[in-house]
Amino acid sequence: MSGKHAPIPIGMVMTSFEPGGTERQMIELVRRLDRARWTVHVACFHARGGWFGRIAEAAASVAEFPLTSFRDPDAARELWAFVRWCRACRLAVVHTTELYSNIFGMPGAALARVPVRVANRRELNPDKSPAQLALQRAGYALAHKIVANSQAAADRLRLERVPDRKIAVIPNGLAAAQRTDRPRGNRPPRRIVMVANLRPEKGHDVLIDAAPDILARFPDAAFEIVGGGPERKALVARAASRGVLDAFSFLGHRDDVPARLAEADIFVLPSRSEAFPNAVLEAMAAGLPVVASAVGGILEILDDGRTGLLTPPDDPQALADRAMALMADRPLADSLGGAARAEATSRYSFERMVGSFDALYASELTRRGIVRVPSPQLAAS
């Protein structure tokens, strides 16, 4: 961008900075947008979480609008504070990142007359109430674009009667540093890893229920669960009741996920609902064979029998059978892992994702006659 063009101010709206898939993608977007083109301000409900430091060092400013419920009497006050913040920062774009920020940020940006309003759809929301989804649809009505991170998420938007002209699809990104070769020894493939927050829709219980059959055939199998969340106590109890707790390691949140993947032999994700799971991309990039549920955006990432193996959701026997097929056949596991790695590295990157958002912001600003944003000389890295 030439020196005569000042960076354009953008407001990114998030709930908090607890580790999670959406948080990871949006924080990386903030960190990688070209500072010569954009000045990124961040609004949040709670300025806390394990990844707060990452956003604080990358954003021009971070503003907190503490809100725990939309029924809270202070909700209106916080909304008007957000409106004033949008105006004070002279925001040209407001980008909300998930359900709660869509509900809060789109009306606030509209009241502040922010020229370009971009909302997100990064999950299929199977656990959200009709009232929550209705509020989000009201927020979408005030957006100029809603970005889905998969065709599955875009299809859900269409079911909710969002017009096609408002929908854009930008898949998740993958960091180049994660695309490393997985050490391959002569050990048999017995180490199974699952990386996902401990929530019911992720299907950890399906893996636990599959474990007895796996251990009956391969007593040296080991299961590593990476991720924190509210279901930990129930899952530990379930593993104990199935007699498989000794084979499971519940590691909680970890910042060394690439290292955990490098130590594993097989990755599983028996989710009941997924829009576009980062964990599957990262496992593929690590060269791991993947066994995952045939749901949502997973169907867009994995090609069954070529880059991974698909199973029906809520089917422990199918999961056990597919995992044991890999454990019994190292060449098959290596073939699937190699094809998965090639697919991940060729199709997904943060550079591509950031470039797509950059182009979306620029085209919307230009289309609305706000400002003509010159094309970048080089994508952010």
C-alpha positions in Angstrom: 0.0 0.0 0.0 1.4 3.4 -0.9 2.2 5.9 1.8 -0.7 8.2 0.9 -3.2 5.6 2.0 -3.8 5.4 5.8 -4.6 2.0 7.2 -8.3 1.3 7.4 -9.7 0.6 10.9 -11.4 -2.7 11.5 -13.2 -3.9 14.7 -13.1 -7.6 15.5 -15.6 -8.8 18.1 -15.0 -11.9 20.2 -16.4 -13.4 23.4 -13.1 -14.2 25.2 -9.7 -15.7 24.4 -10.1 -19.2 25.9 -8.4 -21.8 23.7 -10.7 -23.1 21.0 -11.1 -23.5 17.3 -12.8 -20.2 16.5 -10.5 -18.3 18.8 -7.5 -19.8 17.1 -8.6 -18.9 13.7 -9.7 -15.3 14.5 -6.6 -14.5 16.6 -4.5 -15.7 13.7 -6.5 -13.5 11.4 -5.9 -10.4 13.6 -2.2 -11.3 13.9 -1.6 -11.7 10.2 -3.7 -8.9 8.5 -1.4 -6.4 6.8 -0.8 -3.5 9.2 -0.1 -1.2 6.2 -3.7 -1.9 5.0 -5.7 -2.4 8.2 -5.6 -1.2 11.8 -7.3 -3.9 13.9 -9.2 -3.0 17.1 -10.6 -5.9 19.2 -13.8 -5.8 21.3 -14.7 -8.6 23.7 -17.0 -9.6 26.5 -14.2 -10.8 28.7 -10.6 -9.8 28.3 -9.3 -13.1 29.6 -8.2 -16.5 28.6 -5.1 -18.4 27.8 -4.7 -16.7 24.5 -5.3 -13.1 25.6 -1.6 -12.3 25.3 -1.6 -13.2 21.6 -4.4 -10.8 20.8 -3.1 -8.0 23.1 0.2 -7.9 21.3 -1.3 -8.0 17.9 -4.3 -5.6 18.1 -4.1 -1.8 18.1 -6.4 -1.8 21.1 -8.6 -4.2 23.1 -11.9 -3.0 24.6 -14.0 -5.0 27.1 -17.8 -4.9 27.2 -18.5 -7.2 30.2 -21.7 -9.1 29.5 -22.8 -12.4 30.9 -26.4 -12.5 29.6 -28.5 -10.6 27.1 -31.2 -10.6 29.8 -28.8 -8.6 32.1 -30.1 -5.1 32.8 -26.7 -3.8 31.9 -26.9 -5.3 28.4 -28.3 -2.1 26.9 -25.7 0.0 28.6 -22.9 -2.2 27.2 -24.4 -2.1 23.8 -24.4 1.7 23.7 -20.8 1.7 25.0 -20.0 -0.6 22.1 -21.7 1.9 19.7 -19.6 4.7 21.1 -16.5 2.6 20.8 -17.2 1.9 17.1 -17.6 5.6 16.5 -14.5 6.6 18.5 -12.4 4.2 16.5 -14.0 5.4 13.3 -14.4 1.8 12.2 -15.0 1.1 8.5 -15.6 -2.6 9.1 -17.0 -4.6 12.1 -16.4 -8.4 12.0 -18.2 -10.5 14.5 -16.8 -14.0 15.1 -19.4 -16.4 16.6 -23.0 -16.6 17.9 -22.8 -14.3 20.9 -20.8 -11.6 19.2 -23.0 -11.9 16.1 -26.0 -11.2 18.4 -24.3 -8.3 20.1 -22.0 -6.8 17.5 -24.2 -6.6 14.4 -26.9 -4.4 16.0 -24.3 -2.3 17.7 -22.4 -1.8 14.4 -25.6 -0.9 12.6 -26.5 1.6 15.3 -23.0 3.1 15.0 -23.5 3.2 11.2 -20.4 1.2 10.5 -20.2 1.0 6.7 -19.3 -2.7 6.3 -20.6 -5.4 8.7 -19.4 -9.0 8.5 -20.7 -11.8 10.6 -19.5 -15.4 11.0 -20.9 -18.9 11.0 -18.2 -21.3 12.2 -20.4 -24.0 13.7 -23.6 -25.8 13.0 -25.0 -24.9 16.5 -26.7 -28.2 17.4 -26.7 -27.2 21.1 -28.2 -23.7 20.7 -31.7 -22.9 21.6 -34.3 -21.7 19.1 -34.3 -18.3 20.9 -30.5 -18.0 20.5 -30.7 -18.9 16.8 -33.6 -16.4 16.3 -31.5 -13.7 17.8 -28.5 -14.6 15.6 -30.8 -14.5 12.5 -31.8 -11.0 13.6 -28.1 -10.1 13.8 -27.5 -11.6 10.3 -30.2 -9.4 8.9 -28.0 -6.4 9.7 -24.9 -7.9 8.2 -23.7 -7.3 4.7 -21.8 -10.6 4.5 -21.9 -13.8 6.6 -18.7 -15.8 6.3 -19.1 -19.6 6.7 -16.0 -21.7 7.2 -17.5 -24.7 5.2 -20.1 -25.5 2.7 -21.9 -27.3 5.6 -22.1 -24.1 7.5 -23.2 -22.2 4.4 -26.0 -24.8 3.8 -27.2 -24.2 7.4 -27.3 -20.5 6.7 -29.5 -21.2 3.7 -31.8 -23.3 5.8 -32.2 -20.3 8.0 -33.2 -18.3 5.0 -30.1 -16.2 4.7 -29.9 -15.0 1.1 -27.1 -16.5 -1.1 -25.9 -13.0 -1.9 -24.9 -12.5 1.7 -23.0 -15.8 2.1 -19.2 -16.2 1.6 -17.3 -19.4 2.3 -13.7 -19.0 3.6 -12.3 -22.3 5.0 -10.1 -22.4 8.0 -6.3 -21.9 7.8 -3.4 -24.0 8.9 -0.1 -22.6 10.1 3.0 -23.5 8.0 4.9 -24.4 11.2 2.4 -27.2 11.8 3.1 -28.8 8.5 6.0 -31.0 9.6 7.0 -34.6 9.0 5.8 -37.1 11.5 8.6 -39.3 12.9 8.0 -42.8 11.5 9.6 -45.7 13.4 9.1 -49.4 13.3 6.7 -49.4 16.2 3.2 -50.8 15.5 0.5 -48.1 15.3 -1.1 -48.2 18.7 -1.2 -44.6 20.0 -4.6 -43.0 19.3 -5.0 -39.3 19.9 -8.1 -37.1 20.0 -7.8 -33.3 20.2 -11.1 -31.6 21.0 -12.7 -29.6 23.8 -14.6 -31.8 26.2 -18.1 -31.1 25.0 -20.9 -33.6 24.2 -21.0 -32.9 20.5 -17.4 -34.0 20.1 -18.1 -37.6 20.8 -15.4 -38.5 23.3 -17.9 -41.0 24.8 -18.1 -42.8 21.5 -14.3 -43.4 21.6 -14.5 -44.6 25.2 -17.2 -47.0 24.2 -15.1 -48.3 21.3 -12.1 -48.8 23.5 -13.0 -52.2 25.0 -13.1 -53.9 21.6 -9.9 -52.2 20.5 -8.1 -53.3 23.7 -9.4 -56.8 23.4 -7.5 -57.1 20.1 -4.6 -54.8 20.8 -4.0 -54.7 24.6 -1.1 -52.3 24.1 -3.3 -49.6 22.6 -3.2 -46.2 24.3 -5.6 -43.3 24.0 -4.6 -39.6 24.6 -7.3 -37.0 25.0 -6.1 -33.4 24.5 -8.5 -30.6 25.5 -10.3 -29.2 28.4 -14.0 -28.7 29.1 -17.1 -29.4 31.2 -17.4 -33.1 30.4 -14.0 -34.2 31.9 -15.4 -35.7 35.1 -18.2 -37.6 33.3 -15.8 -38.9 30.7 -13.3 -40.1 33.3 -16.2 -41.9 35.1 -17.3 -43.4 31.8 -13.9 -44.8 31.1 -13.7 -46.2 34.6 -17.1 -47.9 34.2 -16.0 -49.5 30.9 -12.8 -50.8 32.5 -10.5 -48.8 30.1 -9.4 -45.9 32.3 -5.8 -47.2 32.6 -5.5 -46.9 28.8 -6.6 -43.3 28.7 -4.6 -40.1 29.4 -6.8 -37.0 29.8 -4.2 -34.2 29.3 -6.5 -31.1 29.4 -5.6 -28.0 27.3 -2.1 -28.2 25.8 -0.1 -25.6 23.8 2.1 -28.4 22.3 -0.6 -30.0 20.1 1.9 -30.5 17.2 4.2 -32.4 19.5 1.3 -34.6 20.7 0.3 -35.3 17.1 3.9 -36.2 16.3 3.9 -38.8 19.0 0.7 -40.4 17.9 -0.1 -43.0 15.3 -3.8 -42.5 14.6 -6.1 -39.5 15.0 -9.8 -39.9 15.8 -12.7 -37.4 15.9 -16.1 -39.1 16.4 -18.1 -35.8 16.5 -21.8 -35.6 16.2 -21.6 -32.2 14.6 -18.8 -30.3 12.9 -18.6 -27.2 10.7 -14.9 -27.4 9.8 -12.7 -28.9 12.5 -9.2 -27.4 12.8 -8.1 -30.5 14.6 -8.6 -32.7 11.6 -6.6 -30.3 9.4 -3.7 -30.3 11.9 -3.7 -34.1 12.2 -3.7 -34.4 8.4 -0.8 -31.9 8.2 1.1 -34.0 10.7 0.8 -37.0 8.5 -1.6 -38.9 10.7 -4.3 -41.3 9.4 -7.6 -39.9 10.5 -10.8 -41.7 11.5 -13.7 -39.3 11.8 -17.5 -39.1 11.7 -19.1 -38.5 8.4 -20.8 -35.2 9.4 -20.8 -31.6 8.4 -17.6 -30.1 7.1 -15.6 -33.3 7.8 -17.1 -34.6 4.5 -15.4 -31.7 2.8 -12.0 -32.4 4.3 -11.7 -36.2 4.2 -12.0 -38.4 1.1 -13.0 -41.8 2.6 -10.4 -44.4 1.8 -7.9 -42.0 0.4 -7.1 -39.3 2.9 -8.9 -40.8 5.9 -11.6 -43.1 7.1 -15.2 -42.1 7.8 -17.6 -43.6 10.2 -21.3 -43.0 11.1 -21.7 -40.8 14.1 -22.7 -42.4 17.4 -21.3 -45.8 16.2 -18.6 -47.1 18.6 -18.4 -50.4 16.7 -17.7 -48.7 13.4 -15.1 -46.5 15.1 -13.4 -49.5 16.7 -13.4 -51.4 13.4 -11.8 -48.6 11.4 -9.2 -47.9 14.1 -8.3 -51.5 14.3 -8.0 -51.8 10.5 -5.2 -49.1 10.8 -3.6 -50.7 13.8 -3.4 -54.0 12.0 -2.1 -52.6 8.7 0.9 -50.2 9.0 1.2 -49.7 5.2 -2.5 -48.6 5.1 -2.0 -46.2 8.0 1.1 -44.7 6.3 -0.6 -44.4 2.9 -3.6 -42.6 4.4 -1.4 -40.3 6.5 0.8 -39.4 3.5 -2.2 -38.6 1.3 -3.8 -36.6 4.1 -0.6 -34.5 4.6 -0.4 -33.8 0.9 -4.0 -32.7 0.8 -3.7 -30.4 3.9 -0.5 -28.7 2.7 -1.8 -28.1 -0.8 -5.3 -26.8 0.1 -5.2 -25.0 3.4 -3.0 -22.2 4.8 -3.4 -19.1 7.0 -2.0 -17.1 4.1 -4.9 -18.2 1.9 -7.5 -17.6 4.7 -6.1 -14.1 5.5 -6.0 -13.2 1.9 -9.6 -14.1 1.4 -10.7 -12.0 4.4 -8.6 -9.1 3.1 -10.2 -9.3 -0.3 -13.7 -9.6 1.3 -13.2 -6.4 3.4 -11.8 -4.5 0.4 -14.5 -5.6 -2.0 -17.3 -4.7 0.4 -15.8 -1.2 1.1 -15.3 -0.6 -2.6 -18.8 -1.9 -3.5 -20.4 0.5 -1.0 -18.4 3.4 -2.2 -16.7 4.0 1.1 -13.1 3.8 -0.1 -11.2 2.0 -2.8 -8.7 -0.3 -1.2 -5.6 -1.0 -3.4 -4.7 -4.6 -4.0 -2.0 -5.9 -1.7 1.4 -6.5 -3.1 2.0 -9.6 -1.1 -0.2 -11.8 1.1 0.4 -11.6 4.9 2.5 -14.3 6.2 
